[in-house]
Amino acid sequence: MSQTNSIHRAIQCSILAGVSLLGSLVAQETYVLPTVSIYSEQVANQTPVSTFAMPVSGLQFEPRVDVQARNLAEGQADVAIRGGVFENTGFKFGAFSVYDPQTGHYLAELPIAPAMLSSPRILTGADNAISSFNAEVGTVAYGWRPIEQRGEFSAAFGDYNTNHQSFYQGVTHALDGGQTLAADVDLARSESDGSVPFGDHNFRRAAGRVQLRDAHDQTDLFAGWQKKFFGWPNLYTPFGVNETESLKTELFALNHRHETSPGNFWQAGAYYRRNYDDYEFNRFVPGQFNPYQHTTHVRALALDGNVESGPWSVAYNANYMRDSIQSTSLTFGRFNSRDYLKLSLIPKYTAEVAAGQLAFRAGATYDDTNRDASALSPVVEVTLKRTGGLRFYAHYAESTQVPTYTAINSNPSAGLFRGNPNLGRETSRNLEAGVEFKRDAWTVQAAVFQRWDDELVDWTFRRGVTARTANPVDTVTTGFEVVAATRTPRYDLILGYTFLDKDADYGAATIDASFYALNFANHRLTAAVVFRPVAGLEMRFDNEYRMQEKNLLRVIGGNEAFLTSVGVYWLPKALRGLELSARMDNLWDSDFQEVPAVPAARRQFSVGATYHW
């Protein structure tokens, strides 16, 4: 039977099983939710199989996010939104956005425990234009979670000599005046031989936070350290070589938020991030194609907020960042340090009309660096809220970003990665309309959009050239997305569908394949199911079906894939605080290459135990 027929048969079986399951639920009694930690509300399984949980773990089956993994997502993952590339997505924590100036491949190198963060919000369109930093298409935005008096220890063991352990402890102390002083700490480790030969990994993380909060204010002081080694064949190049990556990341951050109501708040933050990378093209011949080592330093200040007064409100945002890089190979550009500034100011006016509540906001963002031309980008949005939670909106928003050092400082005529020192500011224009509503127990969000990306930096492949090359490309992306969710005491169900179509113009450049700009799913469906058959037992299913745009580099696995991750969690009543789990990734053992030419991770199983106190 062909893979396509197998996928279709699996989908049919899943649909029939789902219909039967939902039908049986109608007559069943309800049960109390077990206390499994929730890191993301849009996915079912909260923790990975092969390592400890990281912020990227909760994004793998997120309906609005496409995580394209090499080895495991927690090893190296490109995070794309709405058909963008790996460098179009930003990560925001409170007021500030964490950025890696070397390459977007390291944007998700974040030594923060998910237990310290709120569930992520996916910002696109106008919201991304206002709140993002150097991320044209989308931003994954987290808040800092209030610390509670609790702790947990987790250990898991699985295939391929996989084992990982993590420890988290939060403590609180009440002060006079209604304030609470709190602190938490996270320690985690992981190792595995990998699901393919030379796909081993060894990870370590240590993170801690001190927090002071009251009814209106919360201040978080954070420090985190992470060390990762992992290998994978064809990690970045399509030449059949066993490559490795060694990363060391430090992050120190301060964030303060003051909020009197959801519409009246401000927050300010600052951070320092250091990232060290040692990449080996051939793990058996260190230094082949010259040493490839880099260290980046980033220092940033940020402020954002919203103030309301009567029918008027104003959203504002300011980001200043300074970076620098030391590199053994990225030495062919015009500079190795850069200052960035972004300012946003968006007034909004709301009026009661016969049809409901009409709101209009219009403003602009300003982006500048000391190395590139500045840009002024408009943002315009109209929304109409009807009774019963029905909301319509339409907006036009522009956003910009500048290329990373790997693109502008790589040797343009030799080596594995060939850059272009003349690459300039990239511009994205997004026109969108959408609707949000609640019907019975369902919440539905849908949007249709068209986006024009000009001078987007892509990495391309050409037959006969042993390298990937940075090329600017103009793209037009047309898309539709819908997310529907319902939650009951017995089950949760989150459904997502995204359609994308893209046209690309590389100008005079000759290419045979694109690693990123043309690596997207024409159709992508996700279904997250959390089923609670009895008290203390949860069965969790994350599913994804995708029809991928054809790509010359994708030589194994075809252009269709059906992916499933399954987890069973049991909290035995007789052993209060204990949680037992069994997890399986890639249930159907799909060989679909999420990044073209990069082998897929195989099916993997693990069992674990977590003790909560």
Secondary structure, DSSP 8 states (H G I E B T S, - for coil): --HHHHHHHHHHHHHHHHHHHHHHHTTS----------S-TT-S--S-SSS---GGGGGTT-TTEEEEEESSTTTEEEEEETT--TTSEEEEETTEEE--SS-GGGTT-----GGGB---EEEEHHHHHHH-SS-SSEEEEE-B----SEEEEEEEEETTTEEEEEEEEEEEEE-GGG-EEEEEEEEEEEEE--SSTT--EEEEEEEEEEEEE-SSEEEEEEEEEEEEEEEEETSS-SSS-EEEEEEEEEEEEEEEEEEEETTEEEEEEEEEEEEEEEEES-TTSTTTTS-EEEEEEEEEEEEEEEEEETTEEEEEEEEEEEEEEEESS--SSS-SEEEEEEEEEEEEEEEEETTEEEEEEEEEEEEEESSS--EEEEEEEEEEE-TTS-EEEEEEEEEEE---HHHHHS-SSSSSEE--TT---EEEEEEEEEEEEEETTEEEEEEEEEEEEEEEEEEEE-TT-SSEEEEEEEEEEEEEEEEEEEE-SSEEEEEEEEEEEEEEE-TT---SEESSTT--EEEEEEEEEEE-SSTTEEEEEEEEEEEE---TT--SS-SEEEEEEEEEEE--TTSTTEEEEEEEESTT-----SSTTS-----EEEEEEEEE-
